[in-house]
């Protein structure tokens, strides 16, 4: 098993890097496990890691239909933040932030967590008031938040057009200094190695094709690599939730799958030293450690299971970028990609026992699953191990819609593509 | 993506506004059937494949359309007026009705 230390780096550097071991094994599936986690993305891998680390449950298989990191964990814009308004969200995402802050150390794997801050720009007085309210709500729960003036923003992001003649003049902003970015692939690899070294079997190229049932209870899965039984079957399949739940006979969910695109420009010298979000549209941007601008905007807006986007959104995102940064007009776009978002009706996730006996469900991450990766796995592992939610994920039930207990941070109602 | 409006013919997707899942049934306004309301407001079929959905040709004739579209390939399988079934895009050659 690959171990990383100053000594191992030096030893391998001197030996031509020929002695590195694979970070995780490639085991064949066993006939049965205590827990099967469907989905080898960030949330599935972190679930397996915390099941082993926090609860001592190591007879676990993670089933991934493709290769590790081929889904949403490698298809996002790497931003990490906990700047929410509602206390249910703030507590959960702040727990995630605290796990992020110790993650490289905990995993012995450098996830390149960079607390460069996240700044939400305000363009109207009402919006600035709203951000002040949100900042106060955050500080009330012990999360860092600072309201920034135009002068401060100008010093922080010199490339930003803060002049009065800008298409959408900047009036201020809300900064969360502890927010930032992390290297998304390293998060997947770090969790995979951490789970593997504690005994978890990570089984790639293993697609779930159905569920094994005994009476009403889920007792395992049928896969492209045979039937595998388990006491508990946990789903963490992000955008494919609707499809996989249909395999289990549940045809309707409070979820729609949509595609979200992201973009990277050619590498530039440092121009943006924070994560920036645009308050008049939907646009967010940061700069990667390699120098590429990483940015994205809205969903394509209609149900989709295609991991690729369409041109109208490319056009819209570029327009929004140029409204903020006219000076970037001649920067060339290097590549784009699309990821699947399972959009819930209130914009908040679902982490719960059920809905079938023997099943556990983690889904509905909307645009924002990446920042939740540590807390999602941590809470889901707790829920699987103890058959009850932790207080951090107790509000994120599947029946909250029916019961009228929605967690609607944006106040946009039951219209999934708006969240 | 091109959507063929029964009135206007094939037009780019940017002329259209997505109105969501076309399978949902709105209960009668006076209904107190909580299950029916919950299903209407929150539940979605969300298939990976052919999807029955409503679009509006908001940048054109403003008709509401029922569109069957594949959510994996984005192929449009059929379009028709959402209400009444006056005519589908497949028989446009017969002229306006």
Interface residues (C-beta under 8 A of the other chain):
Chain A: X240 X242 X243 X246 X251 X252 X253 X254 X255 X256 X257 X301 X302 X303 X304 X305 X306 X310 X312 X345 X401 X402 X414 X415 X416 X417
Chain B: X1 X13 X14 X18 X20 X21 X34 X38 X39 X41 X42 X43 X44 X45 X46 X47 X48 X51 X53 X69 X71 X72 X73 X74
